[in-house]
Amino acid sequence: MDTGAAARYPNQTMAKKPKPSTETNYKVIAENRRARYDYAIEDDLECGIILSGSEVKSLREKSGNITESYAAVEEGELWLVNSYIAPYERAMFPHMERRKRKMLVSRKELSNLWNATQRKGMTLVPLVMYFNHKGLVKLKIGIAKGKKNHDKRATEAKRDWGRQKQRLLRHND
């Protein structure tokens, strides 16, 4: 006579392991919150970035800043300009903090970015720098158009009205 679990529960199935999703399973290093206020983001794109070893170790300690940086297509390549990565103290070969860093995109995406910036007058704004689920540094850039002051005021008024609406609904219940 078998006293195992299969004999007691004949229709038992094992739980499936959840698949790692690329959107929710990442660790944010730096975020540019001001970008959504200053720009109307029309599309975004995930890019890889070429870093040295000391830069990656510094980013693991969350010492990076992308608020004053921008992306540009120069000489057929995509570059991240003016981003700050703090120097890693225990590095044998230290890096420059504000150097141009090459970003990795496909040729088709690069040509679309070039068309957006040169022909349509758009701007490439870094939104978030993060480690993805594989531990690689990725950068999400937004293809954006600059907002005028009246657009910023309209966005702020819309946000305030949404907050007031939520308060009213909460207090009426």
Contacts in CASP RR format, 6 or more apart in sequence:
PFRMAT RR
TARGET T0000
AUTHOR 0000-0000-0000
METHOD contacts of the structure
MODEL  1
MDTGAAARYPNQTMAKKPKPSTETNYKVIAENRRARYDYAIEDDLECGII
LSGSEVKSLREKSGNITESYAAVEEGELWLVNSYIAPYERAMFPHMERRK
RKMLVSRKELSNLWNATQRKGMTLVPLVMYFNHKGLVKLKIGIAKGKKNH
DKRATEAKRDWGRQKQRLLRHND
5 12 0 8 1.000
6 12 0 8 1.000
20 133 0 8 1.000
21 133 0 8 1.000
22 132 0 8 1.000
22 133 0 8 1.000
25 132 0 8 1.000
25 133 0 8 1.000
26 130 0 8 1.000
26 131 0 8 1.000
26 132 0 8 1.000
26 133 0 8 1.000
26 138 0 8 1.000
27 130 0 8 1.000
27 131 0 8 1.000
28 128 0 8 1.000
28 129 0 8 1.000
28 130 0 8 1.000
29 59 0 8 1.000
29 62 0 8 1.000
29 64 0 8 1.000
29 129 0 8 1.000
29 130 0 8 1.000
29 131 0 8 1.000
29 137 0 8 1.000
30 62 0 8 1.000
30 64 0 8 1.000
30 65 0 8 1.000
30 66 0 8 1.000
30 67 0 8 1.000
30 128 0 8 1.000
30 129 0 8 1.000
31 66 0 8 1.000
31 127 0 8 1.000
31 128 0 8 1.000
31 129 0 8 1.000
32 66 0 8 1.000
32 67 0 8 1.000
32 69 0 8 1.000
32 125 0 8 1.000
32 126 0 8 1.000
32 127 0 8 1.000
32 128 0 8 1.000
33 67 0 8 1.000
34 67 0 8 1.000
35 41 0 8 1.000
35 125 0 8 1.000
35 126 0 8 1.000
35 127 0 8 1.000
35 142 0 8 1.000
35 144 0 8 1.000
36 127 0 8 1.000
37 147 0 8 1.000
37 152 0 8 1.000
37 155 0 8 1.000
38 146 0 8 1.000
38 147 0 8 1.000
38 152 0 8 1.000
39 123 0 8 1.000
39 125 0 8 1.000
39 142 0 8 1.000
39 144 0 8 1.000
39 145 0 8 1.000
39 146 0 8 1.000
39 147 0 8 1.000
40 144 0 8 1.000
40 145 0 8 1.000
40 146 0 8 1.000
40 147 0 8 1.000
40 151 0 8 1.000
41 125 0 8 1.000
41 127 0 8 1.000
41 142 0 8 1.000
41 143 0 8 1.000
41 144 0 8 1.000
42 122 0 8 1.000
42 142 0 8 1.000
42 143 0 8 1.000
42 144 0 8 1.000
42 145 0 8 1.000
43 142 0 8 1.000
43 143 0 8 1.000
44 127 0 8 1.000
44 140 0 8 1.000
44 141 0 8 1.000
44 142 0 8 1.000
44 143 0 8 1.000
45 105 0 8 1.000
45 109 0 8 1.000
45 113 0 8 1.000
45 140 0 8 1.000
45 141 0 8 1.000
45 142 0 8 1.000
45 143 0 8 1.000
46 138 0 8 1.000
46 139 0 8 1.000
46 140 0 8 1.000
47 71 0 8 1.000
47 78 0 8 1.000
47 103 0 8 1.000
47 104 0 8 1.000
47 105 0 8 1.000
47 138 0 8 1.000
47 139 0 8 1.000
47 140 0 8 1.000
47 141 0 8 1.000
48 103 0 8 1.000
48 104 0 8 1.000
48 105 0 8 1.000
48 136 0 8 1.000
48 137 0 8 1.000
48 138 0 8 1.000
48 139 0 8 1.000
49 80 0 8 1.000
49 101 0 8 1.000
49 102 0 8 1.000
49 103 0 8 1.000
49 104 0 8 1.000
49 129 0 8 1.000
49 137 0 8 1.000
49 138 0 8 1.000
49 139 0 8 1.000
50 101 0 8 1.000
50 102 0 8 1.000
50 103 0 8 1.000
50 104 0 8 1.000
51 59 0 8 1.000
51 85 0 8 1.000
51 101 0 8 1.000
51 137 0 8 1.000
52 93 0 8 1.000
52 95 0 8 1.000
53 91 0 8 1.000
53 95 0 8 1.000
54 87 0 8 1.000
54 88 0 8 1.000
54 91 0 8 1.000
54 93 0 8 1.000
54 94 0 8 1.000
54 95 0 8 1.000
55 85 0 8 1.000
55 88 0 8 1.000
55 95 0 8 1.000
56 137 0 8 1.000
57 88 0 8 1.000
57 90 0 8 1.000
57 91 0 8 1.000
58 64 0 8 1.000
58 85 0 8 1.000
58 86 0 8 1.000
58 87 0 8 1.000
58 88 0 8 1.000
58 95 0 8 1.000
59 85 0 8 1.000
59 129 0 8 1.000
59 131 0 8 1.000
59 137 0 8 1.000
60 131 0 8 1.000
61 86 0 8 1.000
61 88 0 8 1.000
63 85 0 8 1.000
63 86 0 8 1.000
64 83 0 8 1.000
64 84 0 8 1.000
64 85 0 8 1.000
64 86 0 8 1.000
64 129 0 8 1.000
65 83 0 8 1.000
65 84 0 8 1.000
66 80 0 8 1.000
66 83 0 8 1.000
66 84 0 8 1.000
66 126 0 8 1.000
66 129 0 8 1.000
66 139 0 8 1.000
68 82 0 8 1.000
68 84 0 8 1.000
69 80 0 8 1.000
69 81 0 8 1.000
69 82 0 8 1.000
69 83 0 8 1.000
69 84 0 8 1.000
69 126 0 8 1.000
70 80 0 8 1.000
70 81 0 8 1.000
70 82 0 8 1.000
70 123 0 8 1.000
70 124 0 8 1.000
70 125 0 8 1.000
70 126 0 8 1.000
71 78 0 8 1.000
71 79 0 8 1.000
71 80 0 8 1.000
71 81 0 8 1.000
71 103 0 8 1.000
71 113 0 8 1.000
71 124 0 8 1.000
71 125 0 8 1.000
71 126 0 8 1.000
71 141 0 8 1.000
72 78 0 8 1.000
72 79 0 8 1.000
72 81 0 8 1.000
72 117 0 8 1.000
72 124 0 8 1.000
73 79 0 8 1.000
73 110 0 8 1.000
73 113 0 8 1.000
73 114 0 8 1.000
73 117 0 8 1.000
73 118 0 8 1.000
73 124 0 8 1.000
76 110 0 8 1.000
76 114 0 8 1.000
77 102 0 8 1.000
77 110 0 8 1.000
78 102 0 8 1.000
78 103 0 8 1.000
78 104 0 8 1.000
78 105 0 8 1.000
78 110 0 8 1.000
78 113 0 8 1.000
78 124 0 8 1.000
79 100 0 8 1.000
79 101 0 8 1.000
79 102 0 8 1.000
79 103 0 8 1.000
80 100 0 8 1.000
80 101 0 8 1.000
80 102 0 8 1.000
80 103 0 8 1.000
80 126 0 8 1.000
80 139 0 8 1.000
81 100 0 8 1.000
82 98 0 8 1.000
83 98 0 8 1.000
83 101 0 8 1.000
83 126 0 8 1.000
83 129 0 8 1.000
84 97 0 8 1.000
84 98 0 8 1.000
85 95 0 8 1.000
85 97 0 8 1.000
86 97 0 8 1.000
87 94 0 8 1.000
87 95 0 8 1.000
87 97 0 8 1.000
88 94 0 8 1.000
88 95 0 8 1.000
103 139 0 8 1.000
103 141 0 8 1.000
105 113 0 8 1.000
113 124 0 8 1.000
113 143 0 8 1.000
116 122 0 8 1.000
116 124 0 8 1.000
116 143 0 8 1.000
117 123 0 8 1.000
117 124 0 8 1.000
121 145 0 8 1.000
122 143 0 8 1.000
122 144 0 8 1.000
122 145 0 8 1.000
123 143 0 8 1.000
123 144 0 8 1.000
123 145 0 8 1.000
123 146 0 8 1.000
124 141 0 8 1.000
124 142 0 8 1.000
124 143 0 8 1.000
124 144 0 8 1.000
125 141 0 8 1.000
125 142 0 8 1.000
125 144 0 8 1.000
126 139 0 8 1.000
126 140 0 8 1.000
126 141 0 8 1.000
126 142 0 8 1.000
127 140 0 8 1.000
127 141 0 8 1.000
127 142 0 8 1.000
128 139 0 8 1.000
128 140 0 8 1.000
129 137 0 8 1.000
129 138 0 8 1.000
129 139 0 8 1.000
129 140 0 8 1.000
130 137 0 8 1.000
130 138 0 8 1.000
130 139 0 8 1.000
130 140 0 8 1.000
131 137 0 8 1.000
131 138 0 8 1.000
132 138 0 8 1.000
147 155 0 8 1.000
END
